[in-house]
Amino acid sequence: MNLEDGQKSDLVSFFHVICNLKKVRRSGWIHKANISSPESVADHSYSVCMICMVLSEILNLDTEHVMKMANLHDLAESIVGDNTPDMISHDEKINQEDKAMREIFFKLPDNLHKKYLNIWNEYIENKTPSAKFVHNIDKLEMALQAKSYELDGYSKQSLQVFLSSAVDYISNDKFELVSEILQTVNDDLK
């Protein structure tokens, strides 16, 4: 496929949005656990993708689709930042992120624009097994990161809110393996 110069420029712009995720710090760690230099959204997203890849294969899910969704799940934060539930309402967060994703995807060729927007909408609606799985892994990764910060010497008490959030969320879904892994992380935090 030959791309016109304008299309190439749009792709470069899209790639800059992706790279910007390396600069966006995960705000929950800053505000709730007093971690002054926490992981970036890109750090988090990479971990989510790797965990999704391995567990999706074990669970015989559509790994390619899951990986696309995991890669896209926090991309809007490159523009809107990492807003936690205590910063803005859930509806406002979804509205901001949806607007940002449409702006981001607009830079892509039409076929990709539509494909990725559909995957993003599937993730946000959280009704399919793939979407539920990625949401679960998003929470599992948070619990694993909490454990990592504890091992780095941060307060176990300040990190408990993250683990509790993961336990509450994951226990409501039907991915037994994810629950078992989270229980292992939970046991390690005690």
C-alpha positions, 0 to 999 in steps of 0.5 A: 500500500502506497501512502500519500505524504499527508497520510504518512504525516498522520501516521507520524502524528499517531505514533507521537500520541503513542509515545506520549504515553511514556510521559503520562504518570499513573496518577493513582499512585501519586495521589493515593500512595504518595509515590512521587515517580510512579510508572507511566501509562506506557509502562502499565500498558506494556505489562497489561499487554504481556499478561493478556498475551500469556493468560489469553493463550492459556485460556484459549481466548482470541489472543490477537483481538485481546492484544489489540484491545489491551494495546488500545485500552489506555491510549486516550490518556495520551491526550486527556491524562490519567484521571482517577475516579475521584478526579472526575466522574465516570461519565465525564472520563468516558466522554473525554476518552471517547472524544480523544480516541476519535481524534486519535483514530482519525489520523489512521487510514479508514479501515484501521480507524473503523476497526480500532474504534470498534475495538475501543467501543467493545472495551468501553461497553465491557460486555464481551468475554474479550473486554471483560478479560482485558478489564480484569487484567488491567486490575490484576496488573494494578495489584502486581504493581502494588506488590512491586511498590511494596517490595520497593519499600512503600507503605503496605497500608497505602497500597491496600486500596489498590489491591482491594479494588482489584479483588472487588473487581475481579471477584465479580467475573468468571476468569477463575485463573485470573482470580487465582493469580490475584489471590496469590498476589494478595497472599504475598502482600499479607 
